[in-house]
Amino acid sequence: MTVAAAPVGAPSRRTQRISIVVAGFGQNIVLTTVTTFILVYLLQYAHISTQGMAVVTGILTAARIFDAVSDPIMGSIIDMTRSRWGKLRPYILFSALPVAALSTLLFAVPDVSEPGKLVFFGICYFLWGVAYTACDVPFWGLIGSAFPEPAYRTRVISDVRAFGAIALGLATLGMPWLARLVSGGGSTTGPGWTLAVGIASVLGMGLFLFAFVNGRERHTPGVRERLTVRQLVGTLVHNTPLLMVLLGSALAFGRYIVQAGGAVFVVIAYDDEGAFTLIGAAIIVGMVLASFSTPVLLRWMSARTLVIGSSLISAALYVAMFFAGFENIAVLLVFIFLTGLGLGIFLVVQATMIADAVDDAESRTGMRNDGISFSSLTFVTKIMNALAVLVFGVFIVLAGYEAGVTVTPAMQGTVFVSLTIVPAVSCVVSAIPFVFYRLGGRR
């Protein structure tokens, strides 16, 4: 496969790599803020009841599923787009402001009746999902398009995942303190959260624009890029390696439950919202170390071997964490760190496998569809998040928790099962589809 030379004056490969990593860092600040703290905000500051949380869980799940279904549509639109900036970069440019604005509105629920709060939140969350899809799909497509060499692309993906985890850490550790600071008093308020999220959203999406400024799309001679919808869908559904990655990833949704519900769990278990900073730090350190180490591991074993092995080890760790309990937070943090290693490995290998599957389809069919193929990555990520939120929300409802209620040991144990046993089962089941992934060996 011959790749066309970069245009004169185009940013160097190193500049593109740094810019895309910076963009991913900014994007993850916004994503982490929304996904990590939205339930805490709704429970503690918007004062949504247990019955209301059941509705919120339904809204979150329905919106995530809608977003996931819309990802392939967005990918198809991207693949049929032609502009002076290419087919991916225009969406990166024009999605940044809507994502920043809607992220802020999610934390600005008005003080009205609960049905009014739920309607406001539902509308904003659906719109936020559409806007985020418009920025996330082209971003990952740009990584696959800009870096054709598999080994170098894996390094870029590992850097994006690692600095995304660092952004996750900064947002997780910093947002509660920033919200308290801008609240203007000794305690955190709802308006303080609104202002804090607004600041983080503007900063994060501003950094995200580096992908537009310095990213460049690859044009391969002899490869058809203007495809019909039928051709786009056909190349996707007949890409068996890609479908195995998607299925295995969806079944691995349990890995995301700690992120989805950890902030609520520490309030239930320790009556201390700030304790989530310790749990967040533990999982993030594990993810960062694993993200930087995964390219080295892929030199010694195939992606398939690595993802299956790490999934089974992670399952064993979750079971051990359940039996260790949460009474000793130091022991809990050790297990959170170790499971963070597994999650970091999984995220890098997952994106690498999808990129390899796209290249394989291009070599077999002569058609490249970055948009719809990489939309599958955001598609499955949203499915994983949706299932994680759904399962955790179900356990919250089963436990009967809401702000102000007396917490019982039974309530704590019920929620703890969702953070340990459910992920363990999820990891084991998710390893099965990866057995049938046949592409690639050691790098």
C-alpha positions in Angstrom: 0.0 0.0 0.0 1.5 3.3 -1.1 0.8 6.4 1.0 0.9 9.8 -0.6 3.6 12.1 0.7 2.5 14.8 3.1 1.7 18.2 1.5 4.4 20.8 1.6 4.1 22.9 4.8 2.1 20.2 6.6 2.9 19.7 10.3 5.4 17.1 11.0 4.4 13.7 12.3 5.7 14.6 15.8 3.7 17.8 15.8 0.6 16.0 14.8 1.2 13.4 17.5 1.6 16.0 20.2 -1.4 18.0 19.0 -3.7 15.0 19.0 -2.5 13.9 22.4 -3.2 17.4 23.7 -6.6 17.4 22.1 -7.5 14.0 23.6 -6.3 15.4 27.0 -8.7 18.3 26.8 -11.6 16.2 25.5 -11.2 13.8 28.4 -11.3 16.6 31.0 -14.8 17.3 29.7 -15.9 13.7 29.4 -14.6 12.8 32.8 -16.3 15.7 34.5 -19.7 14.8 33.0 -19.5 11.0 33.5 -17.9 11.0 36.9 -19.8 13.7 38.7 -23.3 13.9 37.1 -24.9 11.4 39.4 -23.3 13.1 42.4 -24.6 16.5 41.3 -28.1 15.2 40.7 -28.3 13.4 44.0 -26.5 15.9 46.3 -27.1 19.3 44.7 -30.2 19.0 42.3 -31.8 16.9 45.1 -33.3 14.2 42.8 -35.2 11.6 44.8 -34.9 7.8 44.6 -37.9 7.7 42.3 -36.3 10.5 40.2 -33.0 8.6 40.1 -34.9 5.7 38.5 -36.0 8.1 35.8 -32.5 9.5 35.5 -31.1 6.0 35.0 -33.6 5.5 32.2 -32.7 8.8 30.6 -28.9 8.1 30.8 -29.4 4.6 29.4 -31.7 5.6 26.6 -29.5 8.6 25.7 -26.4 6.4 25.6 -28.1 3.8 23.4 -29.4 6.6 21.1 -25.8 8.0 20.9 -24.4 4.6 20.2 -26.8 4.0 17.3 -26.1 7.5 16.0 -22.4 6.9 15.9 -22.5 4.8 12.7 -24.8 7.4 11.1 -22.2 10.1 12.1 -19.5 8.0 10.7 -21.3 7.6 7.4 -21.9 11.3 7.2 -18.2 11.9 7.8 -17.2 9.4 5.1 -19.4 11.2 2.6 -18.1 14.7 3.5 -15.7 16.6 1.3 -14.3 20.0 2.3 -11.1 22.0 2.0 -10.2 20.7 5.5 -10.9 17.0 4.6 -13.7 14.9 5.9 -12.8 14.6 9.6 -11.4 17.9 10.7 -14.5 20.1 10.0 -16.5 18.2 12.6 -13.7 18.6 15.2 -13.8 22.4 14.6 -17.6 23.0 14.8 -18.4 20.6 17.6 -16.2 22.1 20.3 -18.4 25.0 21.3 -21.7 23.0 21.6 -20.0 20.3 23.7 -18.6 23.0 26.1 -22.0 24.8 26.4 -24.1 21.6 26.9 -21.7 20.1 29.4 -22.2 23.3 31.5 -26.0 23.1 31.2 -26.0 19.6 32.5 -24.8 21.0 35.8 -27.2 23.9 35.8 -30.5 22.1 36.6 -33.0 24.8 37.5 -34.7 24.9 41.0 -38.1 23.8 39.9 -40.4 20.8 40.5 -38.7 17.4 40.1 -40.5 16.6 36.8 -39.3 19.9 35.4 -35.7 19.1 36.6 -35.9 15.7 34.9 -37.2 17.2 31.6 -34.5 19.8 31.6 -31.8 17.3 32.3 -33.1 14.8 29.7 -33.2 17.4 26.9 -29.7 18.6 27.7 -28.3 15.2 28.0 -29.6 14.0 24.7 -28.3 17.1 23.0 -24.9 16.7 24.7 -24.7 13.1 23.4 -25.3 14.3 19.8 -22.7 17.0 20.1 -20.1 14.7 21.8 -20.6 12.2 19.0 -19.8 14.9 16.4 -16.5 15.5 18.1 -15.4 12.0 19.2 -16.0 10.0 16.0 -13.8 12.2 13.8 -11.1 12.5 16.5 -10.5 8.8 16.5 -10.8 8.6 12.8 -8.1 11.2 12.5 -5.7 9.1 14.5 -6.2 6.1 12.2 -5.9 8.3 9.1 -2.9 10.4 10.2 -0.7 7.5 11.3 -0.6 4.6 8.8 2.3 2.8 10.4 0.8 0.3 12.9 3.7 0.5 15.5 3.7 4.3 15.5 0.0 4.5 15.6 0.0 2.2 18.6 2.3 4.6 20.3 0.0 7.5 19.5 -3.0 5.6 20.8 -1.1 4.6 24.0 -0.2 8.3 24.5 -3.8 9.4 24.0 -5.0 6.8 26.4 -2.3 7.7 29.0 -2.9 11.4 28.9 -6.6 10.8 28.8 -6.1 8.9 32.1 -4.1 11.8 33.4 -7.0 14.2 32.4 -9.3 11.7 34.2 -7.2 12.1 37.3 -7.0 15.8 37.2 -10.7 16.2 36.7 -11.6 13.5 39.3 -9.2 15.0 41.9 -9.6 18.6 41.0 -13.3 19.2 40.2 -14.7 18.8 43.7 -12.1 21.3 45.0 -12.7 23.7 42.1 -16.4 23.5 42.7 -15.9 24.3 46.4 -13.5 27.2 45.6 -15.8 28.9 43.1 -18.8 28.4 45.4 -17.6 31.3 47.4 -18.0 29.8 50.9 -17.0 27.0 53.1 -19.1 24.4 51.4 -19.8 23.4 47.8 -23.1 24.6 46.1 -25.0 23.7 43.0 -24.1 27.1 41.3 -20.5 26.4 42.3 -20.6 23.2 40.3 -22.1 25.0 37.3 -19.3 27.5 37.3 -16.6 24.9 37.8 -17.9 22.7 35.0 -18.1 25.8 32.7 -14.5 26.6 33.3 -13.4 23.0 32.7 -15.5 22.7 29.6 -14.1 25.9 27.9 -10.5 24.9 28.8 -10.9 21.2 27.7 -12.6 21.9 24.3 -10.2 24.7 23.6 -7.3 22.2 23.9 -9.4 19.8 21.7 -9.1 22.2 18.8 -5.4 21.4 18.5 -6.5 18.3 16.6 -8.1 20.6 14.0 -5.2 23.0 13.8 -2.3 20.5 13.4 -4.0 17.2 12.5 -3.9 16.1 8.8 -5.7 13.3 7.0 -4.0 10.7 4.9 -4.8 10.2 1.3 -3.8 6.8 -0.2 -3.5 6.6 -4.0 -5.8 3.9 -5.5 -8.1 3.7 -2.4 -11.7 4.6 -2.9 -12.8 7.2 -0.3 -16.1 8.4 -1.7 -18.4 5.6 -0.9 -22.1 5.0 -1.0 -24.0 4.2 2.2 -24.4 0.6 1.0 -20.7 0.3 0.5 -19.9 1.8 3.9 -22.2 -0.5 5.8 -21.1 -3.5 3.7 -17.4 -3.0 4.6 -18.4 -2.6 8.2 -20.7 -5.6 8.7 -18.3 -7.9 6.8 -15.3 -7.0 8.9 -15.3 -9.9 11.2 -12.2 -8.9 13.3 -13.8 -5.5 13.9 -17.1 -7.1 15.0 -15.3 -9.4 17.4 -13.6 -6.4 19.1 -17.0 -4.6 19.3 -18.7 -7.6 20.9 -15.9 -8.3 23.3 -15.8 -4.6 24.3 -19.5 -4.3 24.9 -19.4 -7.4 27.2 -16.6 -5.7 29.1 -18.9 -2.9 30.3 -18.3 -3.9 33.9 -14.8 -2.3 33.8 -16.5 1.1 33.7 -18.8 0.7 36.7 -16.2 2.0 39.2 -15.9 5.2 37.1 -19.7 5.5 36.7 -20.6 4.9 40.4 -17.4 5.3 42.4 -18.2 8.9 43.5 -21.6 7.8 44.8 -20.2 4.6 46.4 -17.7 6.6 48.6 -20.5 8.7 49.9 -22.5 5.6 50.8 -19.5 3.6 52.2 -17.5 6.4 53.9 -19.9 9.4 54.0 -17.1 11.4 52.4 -17.4 12.7 48.8 -13.7 13.7 48.9 -12.7 10.0 49.4 -13.3 9.5 45.7 -10.1 11.4 45.1 -8.1 8.5 46.5 -10.0 5.9 44.5 -9.8 8.0 41.4 -6.0 8.5 41.9 -5.5 4.7 42.3 -7.3 3.7 39.2 -5.7 6.5 37.2 -2.2 5.7 38.2 -2.8 2.2 37.1 -4.3 3.3 33.7 -1.4 5.7 33.0 1.3 3.1 33.7 -0.5 0.5 31.7 -1.1 2.8 28.8 2.6 3.6 28.5 3.6 0.0 29.0 1.2 -1.7 26.6 3.3 -0.9 23.4 6.2 -2.7 25.0 4.0 -5.7 25.9 2.8 -5.8 22.3 6.4 -6.4 21.2 6.4 -9.7 23.2 2.8 -11.0 22.6 -0.1 -10.5 20.2 -2.9 -8.1 21.0 -5.3 -11.0 21.3 -3.2 -12.8 23.9 -2.7 -9.6 25.8 -6.4 -8.7 26.0 -7.6 -12.2 26.9 -4.9 -12.6 29.6 -5.5 -9.2 31.1 -9.2 -9.8 31.2 -9.0 -13.0 33.1 -6.5 -11.5 35.5 -8.8 -8.5 36.1 -11.7 -10.9 36.8 -9.7 -12.6 39.5 -8.7 -9.2 41.0 -12.4 -8.1 41.2 -13.4 -11.3 43.0 -10.5 -10.8 45.4 -11.6 -7.2 46.0 -15.1 -8.4 46.9 -13.8 -10.8 49.5 -11.3 -8.2 50.9 -14.2 -5.8 51.4 -14.1 -2.0 51.7 -13.7 -1.5 55.4 -10.0 -0.9 55.0 -9.7 1.7 52.3 -5.9 1.1 51.9 -6.6 -2.5 50.8 -9.4 -1.3 48.5 -7.0 1.2 46.9 -4.5 -1.5 46.1 -7.2 -3.5 44.2 -8.4 -0.4 42.4 -4.9 0.3 41.2 -4.4 -3.3 39.9 -7.8 -3.2 38.1 -6.8 0.2 36.7 -3.8 -1.6 35.1 -6.1 -4.0 33.4 -8.4 -1.2 32.2 -5.5 0.7 30.7 -4.2 -2.3 28.8 -7.7 -3.0 27.5 -8.3 0.5 26.2 -5.0 0.7 24.3 -5.4 -2.8 22.8 -9.0 -2.2 21.9 -8.3 0.9 19.8 -5.2 -0.8 18.3 -7.3 -3.8 17.2 -9.9 -1.6 15.6 -7.3 0.4 13.7 -5.7 -2.8 12.4 -9.1 -4.1 11.4 -9.7 -1.0 9.4 -6.3 -1.3 7.6 -7.1 -5.0 6.9 -10.4 -4.2 5.3 -8.7 -1.5 3.2 -6.1 -4.0 1.9 -8.8 -6.5 1.1 -11.5 -4.3 -0.4 -9.6 -1.2 -1.7 -12.1 1.0 0.3 -11.2 3.0 3.3 -14.0 4.2 5.7 -12.3 5.9 8.6 -15.6 7.6 9.7 -17.9 4.6 10.0 -15.2 2.2 11.2 -13.9 4.4 13.9 -17.4 5.3 14.9 -17.6 1.7 16.1 -15.0 2.6 18.8 -17.2 5.5 20.1 -20.2 3.3 19.6 -19.0 0.5 21.8 -17.6 2.9 24.4 -21.0 4.5 24.8 -22.6 1.1 25.0 -20.2 0.1 27.7 -20.9 3.4 29.6 -24.6 3.0 29.1 -24.6 -0.6 30.5 -22.3 0.5 33.4 -24.7 3.4 34.4 -27.7 1.1 33.9 -26.4 -1.7 36.2 -25.1 0.7 38.8 -28.4 2.7 38.8 -30.3 -0.6 39.2 -28.2 -1.4 42.3 -28.7 2.1 43.7 -32.4 1.7 43.4 -32.3 -1.9 44.9 -30.3 -0.5 47.8 -32.8 2.3 48.3 -30.2 5.0 48.5 -31.0 8.7 48.2 -29.6 11.9 49.7 -30.4 12.1 53.5 -31.4 8.5 53.9 -29.8 6.5 56.8 -27.1 4.2 55.2 -27.2 0.6 56.4 -24.6 -2.2 56.0 -27.0 -4.0 53.7 -27.2 -1.0 51.5 -23.4 -0.7 51.3 -23.0 -4.3 50.5 -25.5 -4.2 47.7 -23.7 -1.3 46.0 -20.3 -3.0 46.6 -21.4 -6.0 44.6 -22.0 -3.8 41.6 -18.4 -2.6 41.8 -16.8 -6.1 42.2 -18.8 -9.2 41.2 -20.5 -7.6 38.2 -17.1 -6.4 36.7 -15.6 -9.9 37.4 -18.3 -11.7 35.4 -18.1 -9.1 32.7 -14.3 -9.5 32.2 -14.6 -13.3 31.9 -17.4 -13.2 29.3 -15.8 -10.4 27.3 -12.6 -12.5 26.7 -14.6 -15.0 24.6 -15.1 -13.0 21.4 -11.4 -12.0 21.4 -10.5 -15.6 20.9 -11.8 -15.3 17.3 -9.7 -12.1 16.5 -7.1 -13.3 14.1 -5.2 -10.2 13.0 -1.7 -9.1 14.0 1.1 -10.6 16.0 3.8 -9.1 18.0 4.8 -5.5 17.0 
